[in-house]
Amino acid sequence: MIAEREHLLPLAAEGFDLASRHAPTVDASSCARVPTDFYSTPLAVGTKVEVKAYASYVEVWHRARLVARHERRFERYQKVLELDHYLDALVKKPGALAGSTALEQCRAQGRWPACYDEFWDRIKERQGKQKGTRGMIEALILGREAGPGRVREAVEEALRLGSAEVSLVRFLLQSEMRPAAEPVEVGVLREYDRPQPSVAGYDQLLINLAPVEVVQ
């Protein structure tokens, strides 16, 4: 190889996509079929998408925007589901979360930490099964902006503080995202510093004041 390297042609200036292209329609399970397997998307049922199937992964595109990326499966009629793609629907039907295939796959992939189950159990104890599960889903949705890793840290911190409230998780995330204020040197403006005013003189008005009788 070393001896032949100097005789090789240079790399092409432009490459080409090594993916097979497909144009399926999102089905009732919010999945795109490629070619015999099903990959979840965050899109509405009936949406026409473009799918690029590479050797090791599959990309789902819609209107020139990448909306989903999955590890490719080669067995026939397999479903590859991403839990995040179903959270908006699960908010309306929270009872479907516990037995969902998307959650089962999320657990199998090691992306559902033990702190989520503890948080889920506690919030259900306080708010009831349906409302508590909806709160768990709302906490997961926060990961779209903050990232799943930060949501996990916020959930762990909330449990450490003895609380299982979505509002606390949201507050912790917002506190992390808010940049810390840095002290500013005021310089010559210090010459305008004045001591806090005293209101002690007004206390003299309170001396020897007799209560006023109110005649009904």
Summary of the structure (lengths in Angstrom):
residues: 216
radius of gyration: 30.0
end to end distance: 110.8
largest distance: 115.2
contacts: 483
relative contact order: 0.07
helix: 44%
strand: 15%
